[in-house]
Amino acid sequence: MIAATRRLLAAAPLLLGMPQGSAAHSVASEDGRFRAEVATAPSRIEVALAREDGASVSWAEALKELRGAAPGFRSLLSQVLRDAPFEAFFWECAPFSSATAAHRRFQFVILDAPGLAEVHADGEPFAEHLKRLVGQPTVA
């Protein structure tokens, strides 16, 4: 009960800004160390990540986990983005700096972007930098 209350309270600032009729749910990482608190509205999804004890994940911790050997955090982030019901979307994060990374919460919004589905990416400008990473679970 206490852990569930902590998760709900941790997600409260995120969920309070959602319009009437939005739905909320949690998604756990494969290793159980993290949870994504997901609030869905018709054209947007707000997501905040928390540790298993309900404490918010900071930007500093998120960056450490993205670079780390354990795949749980990366897999959870990938799953949340993959599960977005939009054909194309913008992934927007609030800004942070080295001065705020340790205490600013890692949260983001996924915005429906139907016009983006019609855009074709040109991989050529970055090909020389990314070709060595093909097939690797890498954060570039």
C-alpha positions in Angstrom: 0.0 0.0 0.0 2.8 2.5 0.9 4.7 1.7 -2.3 1.6 2.2 -4.4 0.8 5.5 -2.7 4.4 6.7 -3.2 4.1 5.8 -6.9 0.8 7.7 -7.2 2.2 10.7 -5.4 5.4 10.6 -7.5 3.2 10.7 -10.6 0.8 13.3 -9.3 2.5 16.4 -10.7 2.5 14.7 -14.1 -1.0 13.5 -14.0 -2.6 16.7 -12.6 -1.8 18.5 -15.9 -3.6 15.9 -18.1 -7.0 16.8 -19.5 -10.3 15.2 -18.3 -10.7 11.7 -19.7 -7.0 10.8 -19.8 -5.9 7.4 -18.6 -2.9 6.5 -16.4 -1.0 3.2 -16.0 2.4 1.9 -14.9 4.9 -0.2 -16.9 7.7 -2.0 -15.0 11.2 -2.6 -16.3 12.1 -6.3 -17.0 14.4 -6.3 -14.0 11.8 -4.7 -11.8 14.2 -1.8 -10.8 12.2 0.9 -12.6 8.6 1.9 -13.4 7.3 4.3 -16.0 4.2 6.2 -14.9 2.3 6.9 -18.1 -0.6 9.3 -18.5 -2.3 9.1 -21.9 -4.6 11.6 -23.6 -5.8 11.6 -27.2 -2.8 13.4 -28.7 -0.2 13.2 -26.0 1.4 10.9 -23.5 3.2 12.1 -20.4 5.8 9.8 -18.8 7.8 10.0 -15.6 10.2 7.4 -14.5 10.6 6.1 -10.9 12.7 3.6 -9.1 11.0 0.5 -7.7 10.6 2.2 -4.3 8.6 5.0 -5.9 11.4 7.6 -5.8 11.7 9.8 -8.9 14.5 9.1 -11.3 16.7 12.2 -11.8 18.3 13.2 -15.1 21.7 12.3 -13.7 20.5 8.8 -12.8 18.8 8.4 -16.2 22.0 9.3 -18.0 24.0 6.9 -15.8 21.5 4.1 -16.5 21.4 4.8 -20.3 25.2 4.4 -20.4 25.3 1.5 -17.9 25.7 -2.2 -18.6 22.2 -3.2 -17.2 19.6 -3.0 -19.9 16.5 -2.6 -17.7 16.2 1.2 -17.9 17.0 1.4 -21.6 14.5 -1.4 -22.4 11.8 0.3 -20.4 12.3 3.6 -22.2 12.3 1.8 -25.5 9.2 -0.1 -24.7 7.3 3.1 -23.6 8.3 4.8 -26.9 7.5 1.7 -29.0 4.1 1.4 -27.3 3.0 4.9 -28.3 -0.1 4.6 -30.4 1.0 7.3 -32.9 2.2 6.6 -36.4 4.9 9.3 -35.8 5.6 11.4 -32.7 7.8 14.0 -31.2 9.7 13.0 -28.0 10.2 16.2 -25.9 12.1 16.5 -22.7 12.4 19.4 -20.3 15.8 21.1 -20.4 18.3 20.4 -17.7 21.9 21.4 -17.0 24.8 20.0 -15.0 23.6 22.2 -12.1 20.1 20.7 -12.2 20.6 17.1 -13.4 20.9 15.7 -9.9 17.5 17.0 -8.8 15.5 17.5 -11.9 13.0 14.7 -12.5 13.5 12.6 -15.7 10.1 13.0 -17.5 9.0 13.5 -21.0 6.1 13.9 -23.3 5.3 12.1 -26.5 3.3 14.2 -28.9 1.3 12.9 -31.8 2.9 14.2 -35.0 0.9 12.9 -38.0 2.7 15.2 -40.4 6.0 13.7 -39.4 4.9 10.3 -40.8 5.2 11.8 -44.3 8.8 13.0 -43.8 11.6 10.7 -45.1 14.8 10.7 -43.2 18.1 11.2 -44.9 20.6 9.1 -43.0 23.5 10.1 -45.2 24.8 13.0 -43.2 25.4 10.8 -40.1 26.1 7.5 -41.8 29.9 7.5 -41.3 29.4 8.1 -37.5 26.6 5.5 -37.0 27.6 2.6 -39.3 29.8 1.1 -36.7 26.9 1.0 -34.3 24.5 -1.0 -36.5 23.0 -3.9 -34.6 24.4 -2.8 -31.2 22.2 -1.7 -28.2 24.0 1.7 -28.0 23.1 5.2 -27.0 24.6 7.6 -29.4 
